Amino acid sequence: MTSTAPIHLLVADDHPIVTQGMQRFFATSTEHSVLATATCVSEVLEQLEQHDIDIAILDIQMPGLTGPEAISEIAKTGVKIILYSLMAENALVASLINAGATGFVSKAAPLDVLSEAINVVHAGETYLSDTMRLLMSDSDPPH
């Protein structure tokens, strides 16, 4: 079995319990490594300049994340984005996916689901729940 470098993560949430919890969860992982945390969109962009991040895990209800424009700006850096929220899967989440996010995981899901989503997104695929896939198929294609 060959050893590969861990997937470098940035975790962004305005609640320290979430960022600290994820850091602790991934601390023992050989597959994933939290290199940076942020509490708002401006910090996300700063951290992306300072670290070689593969995937940013973003709470969709944090300061500065007011809509698709912020996701689009973050996506322009080349980092893959997984949205992570308690917010119901709805049209706002669909618009953020269309703006450049590559996955969505509910905060109600176990952290193992987030690990799976990270691996799927890192492999170049999009990770969406069945509910989110149905919502995306019912919405207009991005323009």
NUZA-853032 format. One line per 5 residues: number of its first residue (from 1); for each residue x, y, z of N, C-alpha, C, O. Coordinates in nm, 2 decimals. Layout:
REM residues N
NUM> X:Y:Z:X:Y:Z:X:Y:Z:X:Y:Z ~ ...
REM end
This chain:
REM residues 143
1> 0.08:-0.12:0.00:0.00:0.00:0.00:0.09:0.12:0.00:0.18:0.13:0.08 ~ 0.06:0.22:-0.09:0.14:0.34:-0.10:0.09:0.45:-0.01:-0.04:0.46:0.01 ~ 0.18:0.52:0.05:0.14:0.63:0.14:0.11:0.76:0.05:0.20:0.79:-0.03 ~ 0.00:0.83:0.08:-0.03:0.95:0.01:-0.04:1.06:0.11:-0.06:1.04:0.23 ~ -0.01:1.18:0.06:-0.02:1.30:0.15:-0.17:1.32:0.19:-0.26:1.29:0.11
6> -0.19:1.37:0.31:-0.33:1.40:0.35:-0.39:1.51:0.27:-0.32:1.59:0.21 ~ -0.52:1.51:0.26:-0.60:1.61:0.20:-0.60:1.73:0.30:-0.64:1.72:0.41 ~ -0.55:1.85:0.25:-0.54:1.97:0.33:-0.67:2.04:0.34:-0.73:2.08:0.23 ~ -0.72:2.07:0.46:-0.85:2.13:0.48:-0.84:2.26:0.55:-0.75:2.29:0.62 ~ -0.94:2.35:0.51:-0.96:2.47:0.58:-1.11:2.46:0.63:-1.20:2.42:0.56
11> -1.13:2.48:0.76:-1.26:2.47:0.82:-1.31:2.61:0.86:-1.24:2.68:0.94 ~ -1.42:2.66:0.80:-1.47:2.80:0.83:-1.61:2.79:0.89:-1.70:2.74:0.83 ~ -1.61:2.84:1.01:-1.74:2.85:1.09:-1.72:2.95:1.19:-1.61:2.97:1.25 ~ -1.83:3.03:1.22:-1.81:3.14:1.32:-1.84:3.08:1.46:-1.84:3.16:1.56 ~ -1.85:2.95:1.48:-1.87:2.89:1.61:-1.74:2.81:1.64:-1.72:2.71:1.58
16> -1.66:2.85:1.74:-1.54:2.78:1.77:-1.56:2.63:1.80:-1.47:2.55:1.77 ~ -1.67:2.60:1.86:-1.69:2.45:1.89:-1.69:2.37:1.77:-1.65:2.25:1.77 ~ -1.73:2.42:1.66:-1.74:2.35:1.53:-1.59:2.34:1.47:-1.55:2.23:1.44 ~ -1.52:2.45:1.47:-1.39:2.44:1.41:-1.30:2.35:1.50:-1.22:2.27:1.45 ~ -1.31:2.37:1.63:-1.22:2.29:1.72:-1.26:2.15:1.72:-1.18:2.06:1.73
21> -1.39:2.12:1.71:-1.44:1.98:1.70:-1.39:1.91:1.58:-1.35:1.80:1.58 ~ -1.39:1.98:1.46:-1.34:1.92:1.34:-1.19:1.90:1.35:-1.13:1.80:1.30 ~ -1.12:2.00:1.41:-0.97:1.98:1.42:-0.94:1.86:1.50:-0.85:1.78:1.47 ~ -1.01:1.84:1.61:-0.99:1.72:1.70:-1.03:1.59:1.62:-0.96:1.49:1.63 ~ -1.14:1.59:1.55:-1.18:1.47:1.48:-1.08:1.43:1.37:-1.05:1.31:1.36
26> -1.03:1.53:1.30:-0.93:1.50:1.19:-0.79:1.48:1.24:-0.70:1.45:1.17 ~ -0.76:1.52:1.37:-0.62:1.51:1.42:-0.56:1.37:1.41:-0.44:1.36:1.40 ~ -0.64:1.27:1.42:-0.58:1.14:1.42:-0.59:1.07:1.28:-0.55:0.96:1.26 ~ -0.64:1.15:1.18:-0.66:1.10:1.05:-0.53:1.10:0.97:-0.45:1.20:0.98 ~ -0.50:1.00:0.89:-0.39:1.00:0.80:-0.43:1.05:0.66:-0.35:1.08:0.58
31> -0.57:1.06:0.64:-0.62:1.10:0.51:-0.65:1.25:0.50:-0.64:1.31:0.40 ~ -0.68:1.31:0.62:-0.72:1.45:0.62:-0.64:1.53:0.72:-0.61:1.48:0.83 ~ -0.61:1.65:0.69:-0.54:1.74:0.79:-0.60:1.88:0.78:-0.60:1.94:0.68 ~ -0.64:1.93:0.90:-0.69:2.07:0.90:-0.57:2.16:0.92:-0.51:2.16:1.02 ~ -0.54:2.23:0.81:-0.43:2.33:0.81:-0.47:2.47:0.86:-0.38:2.54:0.91
36> -0.59:2.50:0.85:-0.63:2.64:0.89:-0.78:2.64:0.92:-0.86:2.55:0.88 ~ -0.82:2.74:1.00:-0.96:2.77:1.03:-0.98:2.92:1.01:-0.89:3.00:1.00 ~ -1.11:2.95:0.99:-1.15:3.09:0.97:-1.29:3.11:1.03:-1.37:3.01:1.05 ~ -1.33:3.23:1.06:-1.46:3.26:1.12:-1.54:3.35:1.02:-1.66:3.37:1.05 ~ -1.48:3.40:0.91:-1.56:3.48:0.82:-1.49:3.46:0.68:-1.38:3.41:0.67
41> -1.56:3.52:0.58:-1.51:3.50:0.44:-1.37:3.57:0.42:-1.29:3.51:0.35 ~ -1.35:3.69:0.48:-1.22:3.75:0.46:-1.11:3.67:0.52:-1.00:3.66:0.46 ~ -1.13:3.60:0.63:-1.03:3.51:0.69:-1.01:3.39:0.60:-0.90:3.34:0.59 ~ -1.12:3.34:0.54:-1.10:3.23:0.45:-1.01:3.27:0.34:-0.91:3.19:0.30 ~ -1.03:3.38:0.28:-0.94:3.43:0.17:-0.80:3.45:0.21:-0.70:3.41:0.14
46> -0.78:3.50:0.33:-0.64:3.52:0.39:-0.58:3.38:0.41:-0.46:3.37:0.37 ~ -0.65:3.29:0.46:-0.59:3.16:0.49:-0.56:3.09:0.36:-0.46:3.01:0.35 ~ -0.64:3.10:0.26:-0.61:3.04:0.13:-0.48:3.10:0.06:-0.42:3.02:-0.01 ~ -0.45:3.22:0.09:-0.33:3.28:0.04:-0.21:3.22:0.12:-0.10:3.21:0.06 ~ -0.22:3.19:0.25:-0.11:3.15:0.33:-0.09:3.00:0.33:0.02:2.95:0.37
51> -0.19:2.92:0.29:-0.18:2.77:0.30:-0.21:2.71:0.17:-0.29:2.76:0.09 ~ -0.16:2.59:0.15:-0.19:2.51:0.03:-0.31:2.42:0.07:-0.29:2.30:0.11 ~ -0.43:2.47:0.05:-0.55:2.41:0.09:-0.61:2.33:-0.03:-0.62:2.39:-0.14 ~ -0.66:2.21:-0.01:-0.73:2.14:-0.11:-0.88:2.16:-0.11:-0.94:2.18:-0.21 ~ -0.93:2.16:0.01:-1.08:2.17:0.03:-1.11:2.27:0.14:-1.05:2.26:0.25
56> -1.20:2.36:0.12:-1.25:2.45:0.22:-1.39:2.40:0.26:-1.48:2.38:0.17 ~ -1.41:2.38:0.39:-1.54:2.34:0.44:-1.60:2.46:0.50:-1.55:2.51:0.60 ~ -1.71:2.51:0.45:-1.77:2.64:0.48:-1.91:2.63:0.54:-2.00:2.57:0.48 ~ -1.93:2.69:0.66:-2.07:2.71:0.71:-2.13:2.82:0.62:-2.07:2.92:0.59 ~ -2.25:2.80:0.57:-2.31:2.89:0.48:-2.38:3.01:0.56:-2.44:3.09:0.49
61> -2.37:3.01:0.69:-2.43:3.12:0.76:-2.32:3.18:0.85:-2.34:3.20:0.97 ~ -2.21:3.23:0.79:-2.11:3.30:0.87:-2.09:3.43:0.81:-2.13:3.46:0.69 ~ -2.03:3.52:0.88:-2.01:3.66:0.84:-1.94:3.67:0.70:-1.84:3.61:0.68 ~ -2.00:3.75:0.61:-1.94:3.77:0.48:-1.99:3.68:0.37:-1.96:3.70:0.26 ~ -2.05:3.57:0.41:-2.11:3.48:0.31:-2.25:3.51:0.29:-2.34:3.45:0.35
66> -2.27:3.61:0.21:-2.41:3.66:0.19:-2.48:3.61:0.06:-2.59:3.64:0.04 ~ -2.41:3.52:-0.01:-2.47:3.47:-0.13:-2.37:3.41:-0.22:-2.25:3.39:-0.19 ~ -2.41:3.38:-0.34:-2.33:3.31:-0.44:-2.20:3.39:-0.48:-2.10:3.33:-0.51 ~ -2.20:3.52:-0.46:-2.08:3.60:-0.50:-1.96:3.56:-0.41:-1.85:3.55:-0.47 ~ -1.98:3.54:-0.28:-1.87:3.50:-0.19:-1.82:3.36:-0.23:-1.70:3.34:-0.23
71> -1.91:3.27:-0.26:-1.87:3.13:-0.30:-1.79:3.14:-0.43:-1.69:3.08:-0.45 ~ -1.84:3.22:-0.53:-1.77:3.24:-0.65:-1.63:3.30:-0.63:-1.53:3.25:-0.70 ~ -1.62:3.39:-0.54:-1.48:3.45:-0.52:-1.39:3.35:-0.46:-1.27:3.35:-0.49 ~ -1.44:3.27:-0.36:-1.35:3.17:-0.30:-1.32:3.06:-0.41:-1.20:3.02:-0.41 ~ -1.41:3.02:-0.49:-1.39:2.92:-0.59:-1.28:2.96:-0.69:-1.21:2.88:-0.75
76> -1.27:3.09:-0.72:-1.17:3.15:-0.81:-1.03:3.12:-0.77:-0.94:3.12:-0.85 ~ -1.01:3.09:-0.64:-0.88:3.06:-0.59:-0.83:2.91:-0.63:-0.72:2.88:-0.61 ~ -0.93:2.83:-0.68:-0.90:2.70:-0.72:-0.92:2.59:-0.61:-0.91:2.47:-0.64 ~ -0.96:2.64:-0.49:-0.99:2.54:-0.38:-1.13:2.48:-0.41:-1.22:2.55:-0.46 ~ -1.15:2.36:-0.37:-1.28:2.29:-0.38:-1.35:2.33:-0.25:-1.29:2.35:-0.15
81> -1.49:2.34:-0.26:-1.57:2.39:-0.15:-1.67:2.29:-0.12:-1.75:2.25:-0.20 ~ -1.68:2.26:0.01:-1.79:2.18:0.07:-1.87:2.27:0.16:-1.81:2.32:0.26 ~ -2.00:2.29:0.13:-2.08:2.36:0.22:-2.13:2.27:0.34:-2.16:2.16:0.31 ~ -2.13:2.33:0.46:-2.16:2.25:0.58:-2.26:2.34:0.66:-2.21:2.44:0.71 ~ -2.38:2.29:0.68:-2.48:2.38:0.74:-2.59:2.30:0.80:-2.62:2.19:0.76
86> -2.66:2.36:0.90:-2.78:2.31:0.95:-2.90:2.35:0.87:-3.01:2.30:0.88 ~ -2.87:2.45:0.79:-2.98:2.51:0.70:-3.03:2.40:0.61:-2.96:2.31:0.56 ~ -3.16:2.40:0.60:-3.23:2.30:0.51:-3.18:2.31:0.37:-3.14:2.41:0.32 ~ -3.18:2.19:0.30:-3.14:2.19:0.16:-3.25:2.26:0.08:-3.36:2.21:0.07 ~ -3.21:2.37:0.03:-3.31:2.46:-0.04:-3.25:2.53:-0.16:-3.14:2.50:-0.20
91> -3.32:2.62:-0.22:-3.28:2.69:-0.33:-3.15:2.77:-0.31:-3.07:2.79:-0.40 ~ -3.13:2.83:-0.19:-3.01:2.90:-0.16:-2.89:2.81:-0.17:-2.79:2.85:-0.23 ~ -2.90:2.69:-0.11:-2.79:2.60:-0.12:-2.77:2.56:-0.26:-2.65:2.55:-0.31 ~ -2.87:2.54:-0.34:-2.86:2.51:-0.48:-2.78:2.63:-0.56:-2.70:2.60:-0.64 ~ -2.82:2.75:-0.52:-2.75:2.86:-0.59:-2.60:2.87:-0.55:-2.52:2.91:-0.63
96> -2.57:2.83:-0.43:-2.43:2.83:-0.39:-2.35:2.72:-0.46:-2.23:2.73:-0.49 ~ -2.42:2.60:-0.48:-2.35:2.49:-0.56:-2.33:2.55:-0.70:-2.22:2.53:-0.76 ~ -2.43:2.61:-0.76:-2.41:2.67:-0.89:-2.31:2.77:-0.90:-2.25:2.79:-1.01 ~ -2.28:2.84:-0.79:-2.17:2.94:-0.79:-2.03:2.89:-0.78:-1.94:2.96:-0.79 ~ -2.02:2.76:-0.75:-1.89:2.70:-0.75:-1.86:2.60:-0.63:-1.75:2.55:-0.63
101> -1.95:2.58:-0.54:-1.93:2.48:-0.44:-1.94:2.34:-0.50:-2.01:2.32:-0.60 ~ -1.86:2.25:-0.44:-1.86:2.12:-0.50:-1.92:2.01:-0.41:-1.92:1.89:-0.44 ~ -1.98:2.05:-0.30:-2.05:1.96:-0.22:-2.13:2.02:-0.11:-2.11:2.14:-0.08 ~ -2.22:1.95:-0.05:-2.30:1.99:0.06:-2.32:1.88:0.16:-2.36:1.77:0.12 ~ -2.30:1.91:0.29:-2.32:1.81:0.39:-2.39:1.88:0.50:-2.36:1.99:0.54
106> -2.50:1.82:0.55:-2.57:1.88:0.66:-2.50:1.86:0.79:-2.43:1.76:0.81 ~ -2.50:1.96:0.88:-2.44:1.95:1.01:-2.50:1.85:1.10:-2.45:1.81:1.20 ~ -2.62:1.80:1.06:-2.69:1.70:1.13:-2.63:1.56:1.10:-2.66:1.46:1.17 ~ -2.55:1.55:0.99:-2.49:1.42:0.95:-2.37:1.39:1.04:-2.31:1.48:1.09 ~ -2.34:1.27:1.06:-2.22:1.23:1.13:-2.09:1.28:1.06:-2.09:1.29:0.94
111> -1.98:1.29:1.14:-1.86:1.34:1.08:-1.80:1.24:0.98:-1.73:1.28:0.89 ~ -1.84:1.11:0.99:-1.80:1.02:0.89:-1.85:1.05:0.75:-1.79:1.03:0.65 ~ -1.97:1.11:0.74:-2.03:1.15:0.62:-1.95:1.26:0.56:-1.92:1.27:0.44 ~ -1.90:1.36:0.64:-1.82:1.46:0.60:-1.69:1.41:0.54:-1.64:1.46:0.44 ~ -1.63:1.31:0.61:-1.51:1.25:0.56:-1.53:1.19:0.42:-1.44:1.20:0.33
116> -1.64:1.12:0.40:-1.67:1.06:0.27:-1.69:1.17:0.17:-1.64:1.16:0.06 ~ -1.76:1.28:0.20:-1.77:1.39:0.11:-1.64:1.45:0.07:-1.62:1.49:-0.05 ~ -1.55:1.47:0.17:-1.41:1.52:0.14:-1.34:1.43:0.04:-1.28:1.48:-0.06 ~ -1.35:1.30:0.05:-1.28:1.21:-0.04:-1.34:1.21:-0.18:-1.27:1.21:-0.28 ~ -1.48:1.22:-0.18:-1.54:1.23:-0.31:-1.51:1.36:-0.39:-1.47:1.36:-0.50
121> -1.51:1.47:-0.32:-1.48:1.60:-0.38:-1.33:1.61:-0.42:-1.30:1.66:-0.52 ~ -1.25:1.55:-0.33:-1.10:1.55:-0.37:-1.08:1.47:-0.49:-0.98:1.50:-0.57 ~ -1.16:1.37:-0.52:-1.14:1.28:-0.64:-1.20:1.35:-0.76:-1.19:1.29:-0.87 ~ -1.25:1.47:-0.75:-1.30:1.55:-0.86:-1.45:1.54:-0.89:-1.50:1.58:-0.99 ~ -1.52:1.47:-0.80:-1.67:1.46:-0.81:-1.74:1.56:-0.72:-1.68:1.62:-0.64
126> -1.87:1.57:-0.74:-1.95:1.65:-0.66:-2.02:1.56:-0.56:-2.07:1.46:-0.59 ~ -2.03:1.61:-0.43:-2.10:1.53:-0.33:-2.22:1.61:-0.28:-2.22:1.71:-0.23 ~ -2.34:1.54:-0.31:-2.47:1.60:-0.27:-2.55:1.49:-0.22:-2.55:1.37:-0.26 ~ -2.64:1.52:-0.12:-2.73:1.43:-0.07:-2.84:1.40:-0.18:-2.85:1.48:-0.28 ~ -2.91:1.29:-0.16:-3.02:1.27:-0.26:-3.12:1.38:-0.27:-3.17:1.42:-0.38
131> -3.15:1.44:-0.15:-3.25:1.55:-0.15:-3.19:1.67:-0.23:-3.26:1.73:-0.31 ~ -3.06:1.70:-0.21:-3.00:1.81:-0.29:-2.99:1.78:-0.44:-3.02:1.87:-0.52 ~ -2.97:1.66:-0.47:-2.96:1.62:-0.62:-3.10:1.64:-0.68:-3.11:1.69:-0.79 ~ -3.21:1.60:-0.61:-3.34:1.63:-0.67:-3.37:1.78:-0.68:-3.43:1.82:-0.78 ~ -3.33:1.85:-0.58:-3.35:2.00:-0.59:-3.28:2.06:-0.70:-3.33:2.14:-0.78
136> -3.15:2.01:-0.72:-3.07:2.07:-0.83:-3.13:2.03:-0.97:-3.12:2.11:-1.06 ~ -3.19:1.91:-0.98:-3.24:1.87:-1.11:-3.37:1.94:-1.14:-3.41:1.95:-1.26 ~ -3.44:1.99:-1.04:-3.56:2.06:-1.06:-3.54:2.21:-1.08:-3.63:2.28:-1.13 ~ -3.42:2.26:-1.06:-3.39:2.40:-1.07:-3.34:2.43:-1.21:-3.30:2.34:-1.29 ~ -3.34:2.56:-1.25:-3.29:2.60:-1.38:-3.14:2.58:-1.38:-3.07:2.59:-1.28
141> -3.08:2.54:-1.50:-2.94:2.53:-1.50:-2.87:2.67:-1.48:-2.93:2.77:-1.51 ~ -2.74:2.66:-1.43:-2.67:2.79:-1.41:-2.65:2.87:-1.54:-2.63:2.80:-1.64 ~ -2.65:3.00:-1.53:-2.63:3.08:-1.65:-2.49:3.14:-1.64:-2.45:3.21:-1.74
REM end
